[in-house]
Amino acid sequence: MAALFLFLWLLLLASADAFTNPVVVAKTSSITNPQASQFPCRATPDDNDTPAVTIAFEPPPPPSFTPKPLPVILGAGLFLFASSVNRNDKSFATQVLQQAQIALRADPTITMELGQAVETGGVYSSQSSTAKVGTRDYKQLVLQFQIEGGNAWAQGVAYGVAPIDDPTQVQLVSLEVANMDASINGTPFEINNIASTSTTSTSSKSTSGDQ
């Protein structure tokens, strides 16, 4: 009987020790935003569930931008193409449009509705600005542009950013597409899961007029 009591007493002590000193299995997770993978990551404070979490750079919100209305772009598109992008922004705009074209062709909804040969065309309107994220300054650019080569008329609005100290690292942040009906109703289609592709600027000449 004494041996049984001793066994139960030892078992109770072991259970109490396990409760007050539980074995902790460390967990880590990486949260990566595909739209921002070209930018440096920052660590966030640990929490009880996930001690180590890494979150990618969050791009600044786009500058205030009002797209040109449908009657204007239909009636004066060729005139807008010649002067819609500031001279200093043309290289930046070219790279944003290149990435937008890749995203358009990679989206199944767009290719189903417009076809697989869609291209980014002339720019109707643009808006540029700068924003600071942490200690780094970024150039921002919003472009309203024509979509060519599709089965129906369409336009897009793209937002891109690039570090001012490294303007070759252009990142497409968001992209909206609208056909004629969506342009009239103000209900564009937003492309999600934009592939992270950065472009390196090369020496190129713009074919549109300088502002």
N, C-alpha and C positions, 0 to 999 in steps of 0.2 A: 504493500500500500504506500509506504514511504517513497519507494522508487517511482510510483505513478504520480504522486504529488510533485516530486522533483521534476519529472518530465513535463508536467503541465505548467509548472512555474517557469521553466526554461523556455517553453514554447511561447508563453505570454510575454516574456522579456524580448524575445526575438521579434514578435509581432509589433510590439511598441517601438522598437528601434527602427523597424522598416517603415512605420508610419511617420515618425519624426524625422527620418533621414531617407527620404525616397530616392531611388536611383533616377537621375534626370538624363534623358536622352536628348542631346542637342539637336535642334532642327534649324535648317537654313532654307531659305527660298529666295529666288531671284525674280523680281518683277521687272520685266523688260517691255517698254513701249516700242513696238516696231517702227513707229513714226519718228522715234527720237534716238535710235540706237547709234547714230553717228556722233552723238554728243556725250560728254563726260557724265558718268553716273555719280550720284551722291548717296551717302548712307543716311538712313533714318534711325531715330532712337529705337532701341529694342523694346519689345512688348513681351507679355507673359507667354503668348502662344508661339511667336516666331522671333527668337532672339536676334537673328541676323537677316535683315531685309535690305535689298538694294533696289532703288527706284531710279529709273532713267531720267535724264534731263527733261523737264517739262517746258516746251516752247512757249514764248509769250503769246498772249492773245493777239489776233490780227488787228491792225489799225482800222479805224472807222472807215467804212467803204460802202458807197451806194452805187450799185450797178447801173449802167445806162439802161433806160427803159427799152422795151422791144421795138416800138416804132422808130426810135432814134437809131438803133444799131442796124435795123433793116434798111432804113432810108439813107444812112450816112456812113455805112460800114467802111467803105474804101477811104473816105476822108479821115475817119477815126484811126485807121491803121497807120497812117503816116505820122501821127503826132501823139499817140496815146501813151507812149513810154518815154520817160525822160532819158536823155542821152547817157547820163551816168548810171542808169539802171538797166541798160539794154543787155549787157552781158549776163547780169543776174536774171533778167527776164527769160533769156534764151535757155538758161539752165533749168529754171522752174518749168518752162514749157516742155523741155525734153523729158523731165521726170513725170510731168502730167501725162504725156503721151504714153509712156511706159505703163502708168497706172491705168489709163483708159483701156489699153489693149489687154491688160491682165485681169480686168473685172468681167466676170461672166455675164452680168446683167447688161453691161454696156455693149459687149460684143454681140449679145443676143438681139438687142434692140437696134443697134446702129451698124453692126458688122465688125469684122476684125481688122479692117484697113483704116480705122479712124486715125486722124492726125490733128495735132494742135495747129490752128491757123493764126490769122491776124488777131491783134489785141485791140479790143474795143475801148477799154478803160483800165487804168492802173492807179494804185495808191501805194506809196512807199513811206516808211517811217523807221525809227530806231527804238530799241528797247534794251534795258539792262537786265540781265539775269545773273544774280550773284555779283561777281566782279567783272563780268564779261559783257561787252556791248554787241548787239545783234542788229543786222539790217533786216527789215521786213518788207515784203512785197506782195501785194494782192493784184491778180490779173483777171480781168474778164475777157475771154477770148472765144473766137469762133472754132468750132469743131468741124473739120473737113473730112471728106472721104467716107461719110456714113450713109446709111440708107435713108436718113431724114435729116432735116435741119436741126442743129443742136448748138448749144454754147456751154462754156464751162467757166467756173470761177476757182482759181487756184491760189493758195497761200503758201509762200515759202519763206524761209529764214536762212541766214548765213552769218557766221561770226565776222565782225568787221575786221578783226586782225587776221582772218583767214577766209577771205571771200570765196575761195574755190570750193569750200565745203558747204554747198547749198543743199538744203533739206526741204522736201515737199512735206508740208504739215497737213493740209486738208485740200479736198477737191470735191466740187459740186458740179453736177451736170444737169442740164434742163433742155428738153425738146421744146417745140413750139407751145404745146398745151401747158407744160410745167412753167414756162416763162411767163405765160399769160396769167396763170393762177398763183404764181409765186411759190411753187412747191418743187424745188430742185431735188434731185437724187444725190445723196452724199455717198461717196465711195469710202468704204471702211477698209481697214487693214492695208493701208498703203505700204507697199514694199519700201524699205529703207535703202535708197540708193543715193549716194553722193556723187556729184560730178566734178571733175577737175576742169577748170576753165582752160580753153585753148584760144589761141589767137583767131578771132573770127570777125567778119565784117557784117554789120546789120544791113538788111536790104530795105528797111523802112527809113523814113525821113527822120532827121535829128530834130530834137526839140530845142 
